[in-house]
Amino acid sequence: MARQLTQLELLRELESTAEANVNRHLKVARDWNPHDYIPWDEGEDYAALGGTDYDPEQSQLNEVAKAAMITNLLTEDNLPSYHRVIADNFSMDSAWGHWVGRWTAEENRHGIVMRDYLVVTRGVDPVALEEARMIHMTNGYDPLLVAQDHAAELEEHDIDEVGLLHSVAYVTFQELATRVSHRNTGKACNDPIADKMLQRIAADENLHMIFYRNICGAGMDLSPDQTLRAVTDIVTNFQMPGAGMPNFRRHGVLMAKHGIYDLRQHLDEVVMPVLRKWDIFNRTDFGPEGEKTREELATFLEQLDKDATRFEEMRDRALAREAAKAAKQAS
């Protein structure tokens, strides 16, 4: 059985890859200003300054767009938690530390611009939004707790700690999932300003995903069995970073039902493209443990595909019933 690399060994061996990808990112990333995406002339004072407070009739967003915007914004709000996890696992030294700072600064724009848009346009109740932010950020979120919950399983696979590889595996899939969610939310808003804003955010998320995907890919070349174990732990226990926020389940159901982010998109647009990029199912460098892990991953993906198909069938029937009911009421 191949020896599992320690966290410090992984950081040292992958540092040149991190440096190359930081430099690549700085060359292709485009700076932008949140204030350029806000229709400021639509804004007016709230009651505290002599204006009027929010009324649901003021929002131009439908219920699906509201749910998606709130979920995506609260997800972005938990940036301090994500920064802590990344900093703890990457360190703040050399290229690793430069990336942590740059990524955090870029991600912070997303929450700024989305909140400004919603408050200025009165897209959602700002008081309820703030209350939900306080709850969600107070709770915090650590994506690696999912893997840590399976400590016995990790010990069985001779993994001493959940760290760098689990971290980069998680954010690879999470950044791509967030890109898909933001992009589809922009379309659901039925507002060209919101659509342009969320396209800009989605472009950032895609570049971030590429950085993490390349780091994890280099880890796969360096220590194939160990990295595949981390990837499989994440894929088979994946949760979006919004899990645990107020109304997450209700909003998630609405988003899945109306094509913002569902199980089929998760499999076909997030998980499988990344696994193909790493050539998971054609590689020949896995040892016995890696082969066993690959079989486990394949079995999970087969079931996920069946679950996605079942969900699509149920959703289509539900939407057809709703359409028939609406047509009957209209007639």
C-alpha positions as CSV (number, residue, x, y, z in Angstrom):
1,M,0.0,0.0,0.0
2,A,1.4,3.4,-1.0
3,R,2.3,5.7,1.9
4,Q,-0.1,8.5,2.6
5,L,1.5,11.9,2.3
6,T,1.2,14.2,5.3
7,Q,-0.4,17.7,5.1
8,L,3.1,19.3,5.2
9,E,4.4,17.0,2.5
10,L,1.4,17.8,0.3
11,L,1.8,21.5,0.7
12,R,5.5,21.3,-0.1
13,E,5.1,19.1,-3.1
14,L,2.2,21.0,-4.6
15,E,3.6,24.5,-3.9
16,S,5.0,25.0,-7.4
17,T,1.6,24.0,-8.9
18,A,-0.1,26.5,-6.6
19,E,2.3,29.3,-7.7
20,A,1.8,28.5,-11.3
21,N,-1.9,28.6,-11.0
22,V,-1.9,31.8,-8.9
23,N,0.1,33.5,-11.7
24,R,-2.3,32.0,-14.3
25,H,-5.3,33.3,-12.4
26,L,-3.9,36.8,-12.1
27,K,-3.3,37.0,-15.8
28,V,-6.9,35.9,-16.8
29,A,-9.0,37.3,-13.9
30,R,-10.8,40.6,-14.7
31,D,-11.3,43.2,-12.0
32,W,-14.7,44.7,-11.6
33,N,-16.6,47.0,-9.3
34,P,-19.8,46.0,-7.5
35,H,-21.3,49.5,-7.8
36,D,-21.3,49.3,-11.6
37,Y,-24.0,46.6,-11.4
38,I,-26.5,48.4,-9.2
39,P,-29.5,50.5,-10.5
40,W,-29.0,53.2,-7.9
41,D,-31.7,55.4,-9.3
42,E,-34.3,52.9,-8.2
43,G,-33.3,53.3,-4.6
44,E,-35.2,55.2,-1.9
45,D,-34.9,55.7,1.8
46,Y,-36.4,53.3,4.3
47,A,-38.5,54.3,7.2
48,A,-35.5,55.0,9.5
49,L,-34.6,57.9,7.3
50,G,-38.1,59.1,6.6
51,G,-39.0,56.8,3.7
52,T,-41.1,53.7,3.6
53,D,-40.2,50.2,4.7
54,Y,-40.3,47.1,2.4
55,D,-43.6,45.9,1.1
56,P,-43.8,42.6,-0.8
57,E,-45.6,44.3,-3.6
58,Q,-42.5,46.3,-4.3
59,S,-40.5,43.3,-5.4
60,Q,-40.3,42.5,-9.1
61,L,-38.8,39.0,-8.4
62,N,-41.0,35.9,-8.5
63,E,-40.9,33.4,-5.6
64,V,-38.3,31.2,-7.3
65,A,-35.9,34.1,-8.0
66,K,-36.3,35.3,-4.5
67,A,-35.5,31.9,-3.0
68,A,-32.5,31.6,-5.3
69,M,-31.2,35.1,-4.6
70,I,-31.5,34.7,-0.9
71,T,-29.9,31.3,-0.8
72,N,-27.0,32.4,-3.1
73,L,-26.4,35.6,-1.1
74,L,-26.5,33.9,2.3
75,T,-24.0,31.3,0.9
76,E,-21.7,34.1,-0.1
77,D,-22.1,35.8,3.3
78,N,-20.4,32.9,5.1
79,L,-17.1,33.8,3.5
80,P,-15.3,34.2,6.9
81,S,-16.0,30.5,7.6
82,Y,-14.7,29.5,4.1
83,H,-11.6,31.7,4.6
84,R,-10.8,30.0,7.9
85,V,-11.1,26.5,6.4
86,I,-8.9,27.4,3.4
87,A,-6.3,29.3,5.4
88,D,-6.1,26.4,7.9
89,N,-5.5,23.9,5.2
90,F,-3.5,25.9,2.8
91,S,-1.4,27.9,5.3
92,M,-0.7,31.6,4.7
93,D,2.8,31.1,3.4
94,S,4.2,31.5,-0.1
95,A,1.8,31.1,-3.1
96,W,-0.8,29.3,-0.8
97,G,-1.2,32.4,1.3
98,H,-1.3,34.8,-1.7
99,W,-4.2,32.7,-3.1
100,V,-6.1,32.6,0.1
101,G,-6.0,36.4,0.3
102,R,-6.8,37.0,-3.4
103,W,-9.6,34.4,-3.5
104,T,-11.2,35.9,-0.3
105,A,-11.1,39.4,-1.7
106,E,-12.7,38.4,-5.0
107,E,-15.4,36.3,-3.3
108,N,-16.2,39.3,-1.0
109,R,-17.4,41.2,-4.1
110,H,-20.2,38.7,-4.6
111,G,-22.0,39.3,-1.3
112,I,-21.5,43.1,-1.7
113,V,-23.1,43.4,-5.1
114,M,-26.0,41.0,-4.5
115,R,-27.0,42.7,-1.3
116,D,-26.8,46.1,-2.8
117,Y,-29.0,44.9,-5.7
118,L,-31.6,43.4,-3.5
119,V,-31.8,46.3,-1.0
120,V,-31.9,49.0,-3.7
121,T,-34.4,47.3,-5.9
122,R,-36.4,46.0,-2.8
123,G,-36.2,42.5,-4.3
124,V,-36.6,40.8,-0.9
125,D,-37.4,41.8,2.7
126,P,-34.1,43.4,3.9
127,V,-35.0,42.8,7.6
128,A,-35.7,39.1,7.1
129,L,-32.5,38.9,5.0
130,E,-30.4,40.5,7.8
131,E,-32.0,38.2,10.4
132,A,-31.1,35.2,8.3
133,R,-27.6,36.4,7.7
134,M,-27.0,36.8,11.4
135,I,-28.2,33.2,12.1
136,H,-26.3,31.7,9.2
137,M,-23.0,33.5,9.9
138,T,-23.2,32.8,13.7
139,N,-23.6,29.1,13.0
140,G,-20.8,29.2,10.5
141,Y,-20.1,26.4,8.1
142,D,-17.2,23.9,7.6
143,P,-17.6,21.7,4.5
144,L,-15.0,19.3,5.8
145,L,-17.1,18.3,8.8
146,V,-19.0,16.1,6.4
147,A,-15.9,14.1,5.8
148,Q,-14.8,14.3,9.4
149,D,-18.2,12.7,10.4
150,H,-16.9,9.6,8.7
151,A,-13.8,9.3,10.9
152,A,-14.0,5.6,11.2
153,E,-14.1,5.2,7.5
154,L,-11.2,7.5,7.0
155,E,-9.2,5.6,9.5
156,E,-10.0,2.4,7.7
157,H,-8.4,4.0,4.6
158,D,-5.3,5.0,6.5
159,I,-5.9,8.7,6.2
160,D,-4.4,10.5,9.2
161,E,-6.2,13.8,8.8
162,V,-8.8,15.6,6.8
163,G,-7.0,18.5,5.2
164,L,-5.7,19.8,2.0
165,L,-6.9,17.2,-0.4
166,H,-10.4,17.1,1.0
167,S,-10.5,20.9,1.0
168,V,-9.5,21.3,-2.6
169,A,-11.8,18.5,-3.7
170,Y,-14.7,20.1,-2.0
171,V,-14.2,23.6,-3.3
172,T,-13.6,22.3,-6.8
173,F,-17.1,20.9,-6.9
174,Q,-18.6,23.7,-4.8
175,E,-17.3,26.5,-7.0
176,L,-18.7,24.9,-10.1
177,A,-22.0,24.2,-8.4
178,T,-22.2,27.8,-7.3
179,R,-21.4,28.9,-10.9
180,V,-24.3,26.9,-12.2
181,S,-26.7,28.2,-9.5
182,H,-25.7,31.9,-10.0
183,R,-26.1,31.6,-13.8
184,N,-29.5,30.0,-13.6
185,T,-30.6,32.5,-11.0
186,G,-29.8,35.3,-13.3
187,K,-32.1,33.9,-15.9
188,A,-34.9,33.4,-13.4
189,C,-34.8,37.0,-12.2
190,N,-36.2,38.2,-15.6
191,D,-34.1,41.4,-15.2
192,P,-31.2,42.1,-17.5
193,I,-29.3,43.9,-14.7
194,A,-29.5,41.0,-12.4
195,D,-28.6,38.6,-15.2
196,K,-25.5,40.6,-16.1
197,M,-24.5,40.8,-12.4
198,L,-24.9,37.1,-11.8
199,Q,-23.1,36.3,-15.0
200,R,-20.1,38.3,-13.7
201,I,-20.2,36.4,-10.4
202,A,-20.5,33.1,-12.2
203,A,-17.4,33.9,-14.3
204,D,-15.4,34.5,-11.1
205,E,-16.6,31.2,-9.7
206,N,-15.5,29.4,-12.8
207,L,-12.0,30.8,-12.6
208,H,-11.8,29.8,-8.9
209,M,-13.0,26.3,-9.8
210,I,-10.2,26.0,-12.3
211,F,-7.6,26.9,-9.7
212,Y,-8.8,24.3,-7.2
213,R,-9.4,21.6,-10.0
214,N,-5.8,22.0,-11.1
215,I,-4.5,21.7,-7.5
216,C,-6.5,18.6,-6.9
217,G,-5.5,17.2,-10.3
218,A,-1.8,17.6,-9.4
219,G,-2.6,15.9,-6.1
220,M,-4.1,13.0,-8.1
221,D,-0.8,12.7,-10.1
222,L,1.3,12.9,-6.9
223,S,-0.7,10.5,-4.7
224,P,-3.4,8.9,-6.7
225,D,-5.0,6.6,-4.2
226,Q,-4.9,9.2,-1.4
227,T,-6.4,11.9,-3.6
228,L,-9.1,9.7,-5.0
229,R,-10.1,8.7,-1.5
230,A,-10.6,12.4,-0.6
231,V,-12.5,13.1,-3.8
232,T,-14.8,10.1,-3.2
233,D,-15.4,11.2,0.4
234,I,-16.5,14.6,-0.8
235,V,-18.6,13.4,-3.8
236,T,-20.5,10.8,-1.8
237,N,-21.3,13.2,1.0
238,F,-21.5,16.5,-0.8
239,Q,-23.6,19.3,0.6
240,M,-23.9,22.8,-0.7
241,P,-22.5,25.4,1.6
242,G,-25.9,26.9,2.3
243,A,-27.0,23.7,4.2
244,G,-28.2,24.8,7.6
245,M,-29.3,28.3,6.7
246,P,-32.9,29.4,7.5
247,N,-35.4,28.0,5.0
248,F,-32.6,26.2,3.1
249,R,-34.7,23.1,2.5
250,R,-37.8,25.0,1.3
251,H,-35.7,27.2,-1.0
252,G,-33.7,24.3,-2.2
253,V,-36.9,22.5,-3.2
254,L,-38.1,25.5,-5.2
255,M,-34.7,25.9,-6.9
256,A,-34.6,22.2,-7.9
257,K,-38.2,22.2,-9.0
258,H,-37.6,25.2,-11.3
259,G,-34.2,24.3,-12.8
260,I,-31.9,26.6,-10.7
261,Y,-30.0,23.7,-9.3
262,D,-31.1,20.1,-9.2
263,L,-29.7,16.6,-8.9
264,R,-29.3,16.2,-12.7
265,Q,-27.4,19.4,-13.0
266,H,-25.3,18.4,-10.0
267,L,-24.3,15.1,-11.7
268,D,-24.1,16.2,-15.4
269,E,-22.8,19.8,-15.1
270,V,-20.7,19.6,-11.9
271,V,-19.5,16.1,-10.8
272,M,-19.0,14.4,-14.1
273,P,-17.1,17.2,-16.0
274,V,-14.6,17.4,-13.1
275,L,-14.1,13.6,-12.9
276,R,-13.6,13.5,-16.7
277,K,-11.0,16.3,-16.4
278,W,-9.1,14.2,-13.9
279,D,-9.6,11.1,-16.1
280,I,-10.7,9.1,-13.1
281,F,-12.2,6.2,-14.9
282,N,-9.3,5.7,-17.4
283,R,-6.3,6.2,-15.2
284,T,-3.9,3.2,-14.7
285,D,-2.0,4.6,-11.7
286,F,-4.2,3.5,-8.9
287,G,-3.1,0.8,-6.5
288,P,-5.4,-1.8,-5.0
289,E,-7.0,0.6,-2.5
290,G,-7.5,3.2,-5.3
291,E,-9.2,0.6,-7.5
292,K,-11.5,-0.3,-4.6
293,T,-12.3,3.4,-4.1
294,R,-12.9,3.9,-7.8
295,E,-15.4,1.0,-7.7
296,E,-17.1,2.7,-4.7
297,L,-17.3,6.0,-6.6
298,A,-18.7,4.3,-9.7
299,T,-21.4,2.6,-7.8
300,F,-22.4,5.8,-6.1
301,L,-22.5,7.7,-9.4
302,E,-24.7,5.0,-10.9
303,Q,-27.2,5.4,-8.1
304,L,-27.0,9.2,-8.3
305,D,-28.0,8.9,-12.0
306,K,-31.0,6.8,-11.1
307,D,-32.0,9.2,-8.4
308,A,-31.7,12.1,-10.8
309,T,-33.9,10.4,-13.3
310,R,-36.5,9.6,-10.6
311,F,-36.5,13.2,-9.5
312,E,-36.9,14.5,-13.0
313,E,-39.9,12.2,-13.6
314,M,-41.6,13.3,-10.3
315,R,-40.9,17.0,-11.1
316,D,-42.3,16.7,-14.6
317,R,-45.5,15.2,-13.2
318,A,-45.8,17.8,-10.5
319,L,-45.3,20.7,-13.0
320,A,-47.8,19.1,-15.4
321,R,-50.4,19.0,-12.6
322,E,-49.8,22.6,-11.7
323,A,-50.1,23.7,-15.3
324,A,-53.4,21.8,-15.7
325,K,-54.7,23.3,-12.5
326,A,-53.8,26.8,-13.6
327,A,-55.3,26.3,-17.0
328,K,-58.5,25.0,-15.4
329,Q,-58.7,28.1,-13.1
330,A,-58.1,30.4,-16.0
331,S,-60.9,28.9,-18.0
